[in-house]
Amino acid sequence: MARKTSEQGGQDFASLGLQEKLVQTLQSLGYEEPTPIQREAIPPLLEGKDVVGQAATGTGKTAAFALPLVQRLAGLGEDRPQPSVLVLVPTRELAMQVAEATHRYGRSLGVTVLPIYGGQAFGPQLRGLERGVDVVVATPGRALDHIRRQTLQLDKISAVVLDEADEMLDMGFAEDLEAILSQSPAERQTVLFSATLPPRIAALAKNHVKDPVRILVAREAVAKGSLPRIRQTAYLVPRAYKLSALSRVLDVENPTSTLVFCRTRTEVDQLAETLAARGHRAEALHGGMSQEQRSRVIKRLRAGAAELVIATDVAARGLDIEQLTHVVNYDVPSAPEAYVHRIGRVGRAGKEGVAITLAEPREHRLLRNFEYATKQKIMVEQIPTVSDLRAKRLELTRTALRETLLAGNLDGFQVVVESLAEEFDCMDVAAAAVKLVHQANAGENDEEEIPVAPPPRERPPRSAPGDRAEPRGSKKGPRRQGDRMGGMTRLYIGAGRQAGIRPQDLVGAIAGEAGISGRDVGAIDIADRFSLVEVPENLAGAVIQALRGATIKGKKVTVRRDNREG
């Protein structure tokens, strides 16, 4: 039976059994006291027990498993087997984050760490593995590639960690995880952390975890009225129009400082670059940046030199900007806790904050979960029209002119008005001046109407939120262009059943190499010699580029847009 963690603090890291060097390292990193998941997980892990923990992102899970495993590794001495610990995570961004944190914890004890993930060349990974490393942090697909190449040996592994296990299953890594766990020593220590514990996670734990200590970190309770100063709004928009919708909403809202959340590092970079090209002062913030780069971005936002920061959840942890006015969920978070943590960054100190969510029609049901978590209604509105945008821009021009009139000091410009008034009506002169100011400030960007998203169709309930309506690997023929969801495109991949390709291989490759969520992958049709996979149109180029440099089932494959579309 799972035990809930105590809400009482009072313990320090030393009282949990961590040695002095680690405690000093934590103090130098600014850690004050353990979080609930750390208080419950560290002691049994130090004893070598298996652990199954349920805790959301941002609760301190990385330190909860990394600190005791680092200490146990150091206790084995300098001649310990390498690698000794394998940590499996769903995304390359999280792989970098976990590896960086584990490196910081273990540096004083001489513990070495190596991240391996898709989208990175094999060469540096091979050299790192050949030199020897204590902890390998990997995405499942890339780990299995190295295992099959025999460049990653599991025979001496003493501990395996599954971090964000439910996310890995959602991304199609179930068979990869089974293969990896089956090839690792039976007497290993196993740690499984997951935000949710559905039956499929329970089955995984039953097969691979021995007599575990079960830990449940209860959801953070949000008292009614605890978010009184946050206006929550959602817009339903087809994925292909999300960028235009974001730009439109930002123009109409005219925020002072905004934090925009994306799911992946690649999307953060692309969105920041695109918004900057549209005239916004946008900065990227993600796990691939150094601490110096991160500090510079935060400093620019606090100083008002940047109006937009595009970030991932991982990179935004601990980010506290007092003057933040808006939070935008460009990608809808999968867990209510993540939504609460995101929007809780605004509406502080008596100021009203604004939380905006851009949801695809199929994500409409998630909004109800967020309403339940925040005890507040989320207003679902239509994307502002071109007429709305023009009216807002004109209002901003009027406001700017009014402020200039109130400020005074206009004597030097009156001579121009007087000379023109001899030839034109004063009202026409003023209107011409307003027109020039308006055109200079507003520009002519984003004048395309954004289609209204169709209302979501009611579908029979499936096994878990986020599951797809059509099972992967459906044996139906390829769907016609008109049948597919808006904003999706079909890719041709030159490998099929004869090469042993399964739907989960394709989803895992796309998610691991291109860094997008497995939930974003559409219908999959596998023929004898090729496969067809639907992906979001705005990510198709990135997926093609990533897969061309990767392997599927150990082989390079042809990847291109399906030229039979249209």
N, C-alpha and C positions, 0 to 999 in steps of 0.2 A: 504493500500500500504506500502510495506516495505521501511524503510528509511535507507540509507547507513550511516555508522558512519563517523564522521569527522576524517580526518587525522591529525588535529591539536591537539597538546597536551595542556599543560598549566594548566590543572585542577589538583588539588590534591584530595586526598580521602575525606578530611574534607568538601570540597566544594560540594561533592556529597550527603552530608547529613549524613555521618557516624559519630557516636559519638566518643568522644575523646579517650575512652579506646580502641576502635577498631583501630583507627588511630595509636595510640601508638604501638599496637600489630603489625600492618603492618610495621611500621618503624623498629621495632626490628627484623622482618623477612627479612628486606632488600628491601621492596617494596618502589619504589620511586614515581611513578605516575601511575594512572590507564591506562589500555589498552583500546583500542576503545570499545570492548564489555562491559567492566566494566563501562566506562563513560556513555554508553547508557542504560545499564540494571539496574544498582543499583538504580537510582532515582525512576523509576516507580515501582520497586519491593518493595522499602521502603514504597511507597504509597499503597501497597496492590494490585496492578494491575497484571493481567496475562501478560505473556511475551512469544512470540515465537521468538527465535533467531537462525540465521544461522551463524555458525562460525566453523572454523576448529579446530582440536586438537592443543593445544599449544597456544591458543589466550587468555587464562585467564578466561575461562568459569566458572571454579569451584568457584573462588573468586567472579565472577559476580553474581552468585545466592546465594552462601553461606553467604557472608557478610551481605546483607540486611535481609536475613531470620534469621540469628543469632541475629541481632539487634532487629528484630520484636519479636522474641521469648523472649529475655531478657526483653522487655517492658511489657510482659504479667505477670511478677512477678513470685515469687517462687511457687505459687500454680497453675501454668499453667498445662494444660493436658499433659499427656505423653503417647505415643509419639505425637508430634505436627507436625513434618515434616517428610515426606517420600521421599527419593531420590532414584530413580531407575536408574541403570546403567547396561550395557551389560555384563561386566566381573567381576570376583572376584578381579582381579588386580586393576581395576578402582575403585571398591568398597572400597578397602583398601586405595587407593590414595585419594579419595574424603573424606573418613571418617577421615583420618589423617589430611588433610588440614582443614576441618571443625572444628576438635578438636582444632587445633592451633588457629584458628580465635576466637572460642567461649569460650576458657578456661577462659579468664579474666572476662567474663560475666556469668560464671557458667553454660554454656550450655553444655550438655552431648551428646555424639555421640556413636552409635553402628553400626558396619558393620555386615551384615549377608549375607552369600553367600554359594553356593554349594562347596562341598569338605571339609567343616568344620563341626565338630561334632555339633549336635543340642544342647547338654547340655550347653555349655558356652553361646550360643545364647539365650536359654530359660532363663537362670539365669540373663543375662543382661536385657532381656525384663521384667522379673518379678521385678527386682530392680527399673525399671523405667528409661526411657531415652528420651531426647528431640528430637533427630534426628536419624532416622534409614536410613542407606545407604544400599541398597539391590539389588541383582540381581532378576529379575522378578520371575524366577522359585522358588527360595528359599523364597521370600516374599509370594508367593501364598501358598506355603506349610504351612508357619506359620499362614496365614490367615485362611486356612481350618482347622488347628488345634486349632484355636481361641487363639493362643499365641501372635498374632499381631493384635491389635484392631485398626480399621481405623475410628471409629465413631467420634473421637475427632481430627482427622487430620485437620490442618488448611492450609497446603500447600503440594503439590506434585510436584516434579521435575522429568522430564524425560530428562536425560543427554545422549547424543549420541543416540538419538531416532532412527535414520536411521539404526544404527548398531544393535539395539535391534530388529527391524523388520527383518533385514537380517538374524538374528540368529533364527527366528521363534517364537518370543515372542509376536506376535500381539494379539493373543487371551488372553494371560496372562495379557498384559497391559490393554486390554479392561475390563477384569474381575476385576482387581485391581482398575481401575479408576471408574468403575461402583459401587463399594462397598464403595468408599470414599465419604465424604459429598459433596453435590452439591455446597455449598457455599465456598468451599475451593479456595485458590489461586493456580493457575497452571502455571508451568514454563516448557517450552519445548525448548531444545537446540538440534540442529542437524547440521551436516556438510553439508548436502544437504536437500532440501525440495521438494522431488518428490510428486506426487499426493497422495500416500498412507499416507505420513506424513501430508499433507494438510487435508485429510479426518479425521485422528486422531485428529488434532487440532480443526477441525470444530465441532467434536462431544464432545470434552471435555475441550476446552479452551474458555473462555468468553471474547469477545471484547478485544483481546490482543494488546499490544504494539508490533509491529513487527520490528525486528532489523536485519539488514544485514551487516555483516562484510565482505567487499569485499575481494576477493582473493588477496593475496600478489602478486603484479606485479613483474615479474622478467624481467628486461631490457635485451635486446639483448646484448650478450657479457658479462653479469655480472658474468658468471661462466667460465671465459676463461682458468682457470688453472686446470680444472677437466676433466680427461679422463673417459668417461662413457661407460661402457661395460655391456652387458647382455649375459647370457648363458641360453638356453632353456634346461631344464633337467627334466626327470620324478621325481616325488616327492620321490619315493623310493630310488633314487640315489643322493638326494640333499646333504646329509652329505658327501658322497664320493667326490662329485663335489666340495664342499666347501674346503675340505682338499686338493684336487688336485690343485685348483686355488690358495690357500694360498701357497702351495709349489712352484708353478711356479712364483707367484708374489713376494714371499719372502718379505713381507711388514715389515716395522719397527714397526709400531703400527696401530692397526686396531680396528674399532668399528663395530660389527656385530649385526644387528637388527633382532629380532624374535618377533613373535606376542604375545606369552604368557610366563608367569613366568615359567611354567613347562618346556616348550621348551628351555628356557634360561638355566635352571639348567642342563637339559639333554645334551644339546649341549656343554656347558662349560666342563662338566665332560668327555664327549667323546673326545673332542679335547685335553683336558689335558692328557688323556690316550694315545693319539696318539703323544705325545711329544710336544705339543704346550703349551706355558705359557698363559693359558686362565683363565679369571675371569668372574664371573656372576655379573650382576647388574640389579636388578628388585625391584618392589614395596614392596616385602615382606621382604626386608632387612632394618636393622636399619640405622640411619644416620651415626653411627660410622662405620658400615660395608661398606657403600657406600663410605665414605671418604677414607677408607683404600684402596679400589679398585682403586679409582681415583688417589690416591697418588702413588700406585704401577705402574700404567700406565705412569704417568708423569715421574717417576724415571727410566723407562725402565725395571722395574722388571716384567712387564706383557706385552706381545705383542698383546694379543687379549682381548677385553672386549665384552662379549655377553650381550646385553641389550634389554629391551623393550623401546618403544617410551616414555612411561610415565616416566620410571626411568632415561632416558637420557635427559630429559628436562633440559636446562640450562647447560649441560655438554660442556665444552670448553677446548679442549686439543690442545695446539699449535702444538705439534710434530706429531699429527695424520696424517697418510699418506693415509689410505684406509678406506672407508666405504663399508660394504657389506650388501645388502638387502637379508638376508636369506629367509625372508618372504616378499613378494612384498607388499608395502603399498597400500591401497585402494584409497587414495586421492593424487593428484599431489602435494598439499601443503606439505604433510608429506614427500614425496620424496625429494622435494626441501630443506626442513629443515634438513633432514638427511644428504644429500650429501654436504650441505653448510658448514659442519664442517671440510671439507678438502679443499685444494687449496687456503689457505690463505697466506698473506704476500709474494706473488710472487712465492710460492712453488706450484709445480704441485701435485694435489691430484688425487686419483683414486676412482671411484664409480663403484661397481660391483653389479649386480642384478642377482639372481638365480630365474628364472621364470619358472613355469610349462607351458607346451604348451598352455593350456587354458587361461593363463594370458598374452599371447603375445600382445593382443590388448591394454593392459594397458600401454605398453611401449610408444605407440604413444602419450598418454596423458602426459607422463613425458617429451617427446621430445618437445611437445607444451609448457609445463610449463617452461622448461629451455632454450628454443630457441636453442637447440643443438641436434645433432644427437647422438643416442645411438647405438653403434656398436654391433650387435648380432653376437657372435662368437661361435665356437664349443668348448666344454670342451677339455682341453689339453689331448692328448693321453698319454699312458704309455711311448712311445718313447719321446714325448715332455718333460715329467717329468724327465726321465733319462738324457736327454740332458741338461736340466736346472740344475739338481743336479751336473752334471759333470762340467758345467760352473761355478757353485758356488765353487766347489773344486779348479778349476783352479785359480779363483779370490783370494781365500784364500791363495793358495800357492804363488801367485805373490806378495801379500801384505807381506807375511812372508819373501820372498826374498828381497824385497825393504827395509824391516825393519832391515835386517842384523842380527848381533849377532849369527852367525851360527857356529862359530869356534868349540864349544863343540861337534857338531854333525858330523863334517867332518871326524873325525877318523873312524866313522862307515862306511861312504861312501868309504873311502880309503881302509879299510880292505875288504869290499865286492867287490871293483873294481879289486882286485887281482884275484878274482874267477869268476866274472860276468862282462858283458858289462855294462858300466856306464848308458847307456840308459835303460837297463833292471832294474838296481837298482832304477833309478828314477821312472820308471813306477810302480814298486812294491810299492814304498813309496806312490805314488799317489793313488794306489789302496787301500792301508790301510787307508789313510786319507778319501778317498771317502766312503768306507764302514762304517767307524766309524761315519761319519757325516750324510750320507744319509739314512742308514738303508734299509729295504726292505718292507716298508709299502705301502699299497694302490697300488698294482701292477695289479689290476683288471681293465679291460677296462670298461668305462662307456658308455652305449648305447646312440647313438644319438637320441634325442627326435624327434618324427615325427612332421612334420609341422602341425600347428593347422588347423583344418577343419573350413571352413566358415560356420557359422550357422546363421539362421534368427535372427534379433535383438529382444531382449527381453525388458522387462519394465525398467530394470536398469542394470548398469554395475555390474557384479559379480553374476547375477541371473544364475541359473543352467539351463542346456539344457533340463533336464528331470524334470517335476514337482514332488515335494515331494508327497509321498503317491500315486504314480502311481499305477493303478490297473493291470498293466502288471505283468506277472509272474516274478519270480526271474531271473535275467539275468545269462547267462552261464558264467563260469569262463573266457572263452576266449573273452567274450563281454565286460568285465569290463575294466576300465582304469587301466593302469599299476600302481602298488604301492598301490592298494586298497585291503582291505580284508573285508569279510562279518561277522557281528556279529549276533548271535541269542539272542533275548531278549524275555523272557518268559511271555509276555503279548501282547494281541492283541485287536481286535475289541470288543470282549466280555467284556474287562476291560475298554472300552471307550478310548483306545489309539488312538491318532491322530498323523499325521506326525510331527506337531509342538511340541507335547509333547516330542517326541524322540529327535528332534533337540535341543529343549530347555534344556532337561536333559543333553545331551552330551556336549553342549556348556557351560552350567552353572556349571556342576559338574567337567568335565574334563578340562575346560578352553581352549577349542579350538574353532575356529570360525565356525559358522554354515555353512559357505561357503565350509568348508572342508568335510562336510558330503555328502556322495554320495547317491545312489538310496535307497529308503525306500519302503519295501513291507510289508503290514500289513495283516496278516491272522486272523482267529477267535481267536486263542489261543496263537499266538506268532507273532513276527515281525522280519524282517531281515533288517539290516542297514549296509551300506558300509561306512567304515572310512579308512583313510590313514593307511597303514600297519605299519609305524613306530610309530603311535600313538595308535594302537589297544590295547596294553597292558595297557597303561595309562587309556584309556577309560573304559576298563573292570574293572580295579581296582576301578576307581572312581564311576562307576554305581553300583558296588556291595555294596558300602557303602551308597548308596543314595536310594531315593524312586521315583517312577514314578506314578503319580496319587495317591500319598499317600501310595503306597505299595512297599515292597521289591520285586525285580524280579530277576530271573535267567539271568545271562549274561555270554556268552562264545562265542568263535569262532564257526562259523557254521561248524559243522563237515561233512556237505555234500559237501563242496567245494572240488575241485581237480578233 
